[in-house]
Amino acid sequence: MHMGHALFTVQDILVRYHRMLGEPTLWLPGGDHAGIETQYVFEKKLAKEDKSRFDFDRDTLYKMIEEYAENNKDINKNQMKRLGFSLDWTRYHYSLEPKIIETVFDTFRKLYEDGLVYRAERLVNYCTKCGTAFSDLEINYIERQDPLYYIKYGPFVLATTRPETKFGDTAVAFHPGDKRYQKYLGKTLEIEGVNGPFKVIAVSDDAIDPKFGTGIEKVTPAHDAMDFDIAQRHHLPIKKVINPDGKLNETAGKFAGLRVKAAREAVYNAMQEMGLIDHVDKNYVHRIATCYRCGTNIEPMVMPQWYVKTEPLAKAAIDAVKKGKTKIAPLKRFEKLYFDWLENIHDWNISRQIVWGPRMPVWYCLDDNPDIQVSFIDKSGQKIKGLYKDLKDKYSPEEINKGLQSLIAPINATFFLDNNVCKKCGGKNLLQETDTFDTWFLSGQWPLTTLGFPDNADFKYFYPTSVLDTLWDILFFWVARMMMLGIYRTGKVPFEVIHLHSRVVDKFGKKMAKSKGNVINPIEMVDKYGADALRFALTFGAAPGNDISVSEDKVRGMRNFSNKLWNIGRFLDMNFEAYKAQKIEVPFFTENLEGQTKEDKEIIKELNKLIKKTTKNLDTFHFSDAAQTLYEFVWHKFADIYVEYSKERLKDNDPVILSVLRHVFLNVLKLLNPFMPFITEELWEKMPRKYDVSLIVSSWPKV
């Protein structure tokens, strides 16, 4: 766990509060298989053993990752328990449970039957190291200095950072308002050393900046998102130059087999020798896309992928918030962010080229699709790759299936959503799609799958759920997708309130990251200062929806508050023991208790104000305000003033003062329990009480 996970404290506060209000309250724990993240960590482990995922068939690799995940799964569970999260562990669910996977498959089939799932060959964000495509939201952009090469392209000089992709150029383009190149418009050129043929086109939007370079650019549709869009509009051919393994293909001639970086240098040197380099700007700074997991440069590639048509799903999710069926709290700007994302949504690429996760329930018949490309390990342990039609005389479908690593079916391939329906082969020559579902496709159905959609009693009782609390940075990744899929499957929103909590930053306001060395381990803080101190530090001073600064000093300060609370409890305990020894009976407090002084009535009045404020703050998700109000009351109004005042009356064996002290203290423990469950429960058990009930299920204080 990292400090962000410790902010599940917000959810625990809500759960404990509503449970004490007497409401039927469920906080359901779960584990996500975290597809690419888990496989990435496992592959790093393999690398240390001088192994690679490509050494194993997919079934073997899957089982290895599964065992690794199982061996480590309880770490997170135990850490959550250390932090006092009162989850219903009897209802724990894991995203790869068979029932959950079947529901996910059912949603996929329904989407397909409704015309909302389709297969298309499009440009995707591909990481050649992780070996999978990512959505636009899963890439990071960084600024970097790279050489900008000015290349002689026949009558033109154009600028590019990627000379190695010239083998895939199918056009050069300029802005229609640029008069320098008008005379070439519509011509087709083929130039030695540059390849071709390529067309000269004018692009009538902002795709070409006349002020960049020389105002004319090469168009490489297979390896640039903007160029791909240009190619679609101008009907340009698409020539792939780079393979999914990050190496140039046969289109690159003598440069085939080189990785992108090496190929860039080699192509530049070759063009330099041919006199095709005009000059190089070595100080060019630009934004590049990188993999959010491993930091490798994202390689745009044209590949067959599975997509969900999101526009109709997004419309329903937008309407639900606009009509108030779901409210987004605490800030209006998050609602605007939600609408901006969903109103400008692209179709969702739900396929990932990894092993760890549920394979898509799609099967291809090899008899019908001989052009399927397969990669597998044969029975002698050799890695084989090629088209099925070229391999079928030597390898049986059974051998290919047994050692299968991956397949790529042509875009026009026929397929089945059931592995028993092929009449041609009777199911004997079927290969299942090796793409797995995007993790968010599974977690986007979490409110359905964990509650047992459609027939389970929990689903019928608890859906739609009351509150989803999460960090704002996954508002689109997760929250919007749960809204879309929840409404699609049930016709109802999955939750009535979306609460977006603060982001944890260091004491200087910087995002915590291992690379920056400013990460605070929550479990280390628990070991040093107690879970209560950490929990209170995470809620104290956190403005709704904004960053919250956490430092060890702050946690230490809240440990001091815990000590103050403990000392008050010890003080009361000592006095109860003294009264007991003298056989002095202490009545339980009532509003009309005789013998109350002005000071007694004043502290009761302040307690009632505290109860009202805390209740209102929790009802409106103002957790920090609640924490600060409680802190101020306990330390200053109660401990510093009233407890000090009580000491003289306690010496006189006044039972009323001890009655008032106990009443105030027990109510304070109730109010603090959602924030600080361990110390409050311990102190509660030590206090003489009217009813023998645990604090966690006691009733919330009333005025």
PyMOL commands that set and color helices and strands:
alter all, ss='L'
color gray80, all
select helices_A, chain A and resi 3-6+9-20+35-48+53-55+58-82+89-91+98-113+136-138+163-168+179-184+221-223+225-234+250-255+260-273+311-322+332-343+388-391+397-402+439-443+446-449+457-462+472-490+514-516+522-529+531-539+552-581+598-619+623-651+655-672+677-686+695-697
alter helices_A, ss='H'
color red, helices_A
select strands_A, chain A and resi 30-31+93-94+117-127+132-134+139-153+156-160+171-174+188-191+195-202+216-219+277-291+299-308+327-329+348-349+351-352+363-365+373-377+383-387+404-408+430-432+436-437+465-471+495-501+504-505+548-549
alter strands_A, ss='S'
color yellow, strands_A
deselect
rebuild
show_as cartoon
